[in-house]
Amino acid sequence: MSTEISKSTAKNVKRSSQAVMSPLILVLFASAVLLTGVIATAFGHKFGYYRGYQASQNDTKLKGDAQQLTAEDIKKLKQNVQTLTSQLNTAKQERDISLNNLGQMRQDIQELEIKNLQLIQLNEVYADRVVEQGGLPLQVIGAMMEPLPENAFEYRFDVAMLAKDGNQHRLKPTLTLLDEDNLVDVPLEPSTYDIKGVARIRGRFVMPKGFRPKQAKLTLESNGQEVEQIYNWQLSSPVEKMPLSLSEVPETDQRPVKEGKGNTE
């Protein structure tokens, strides 16, 4: 009987101890959780404060850099604006000068066109008058031959004729080079011309190797007329500063020839 009472008492004591320990564990656990929360809150607050402080410092630094960069940019922009303004003013001045020159050139061209029309009108009046008086016979009014690089030569002949009928006619020129014993026909291109007033015969040729002409003979045929002119070979003074290559020489000179009419023999 006593034994059973002892066992029962032990069981009650054990249960009583477990009942007392359970609230204690809960309190300890709650305290630990609370302490952990406090520590975490304090750490988070400190970490947040640190991050905020760093962000504030970075923002202040960036603002300072931005202010400095903005000042430099403004200075550069001012310099660029001054440069562009100067260039714009120069461009406007050049534009105004170009416009003035263009206006003057247009005026000069218009005056030249008017003078040219007046000269054409005057020439037509003279030509009609000459035709009424029997026309102008076929004749050479200017001749010149000049040396060029690479043993080439340029010929220029101005020929005049007004037929009695006042119409335009075909002109066939022939150019021949002569030495003491030989002659060389120079191929002319074009081979024929239209003439009513003045025809300008222009071209170039290459002298045959070893040939040294003494004279040049020009023969003209047009509207039943034939004219022959013989020239001494030296028709002009030597050319100064002659180019080294024929490709450097511009096209044949189309200006009127005022010398070298030649001698008929």
Secondary structure, DSSP 8 states (H G I E B T S, - for coil): -HHHHHHHHHHHHHHHHHHHHHHHHHHHHHHHHHHHHHHHHHHHHHHHHHHHHHHHHHHHHHHHHHHHHHHHHHHHHHHHHHHHHHHHHHHHHHHHHHHHHHHHHHHHHHHHHHHHHHHHHHHHHHHHHHHHTT-EEEEEEEEEEEEETTTEEEEEEEEEEE-TT---EEEEEEEEEE-SS-EEEE--SSS-EEESEEEEEEEEEE--TT---SEEEEEEEETTEEEEEEEES--S---SS--SSGGGS-S---S---S---B--
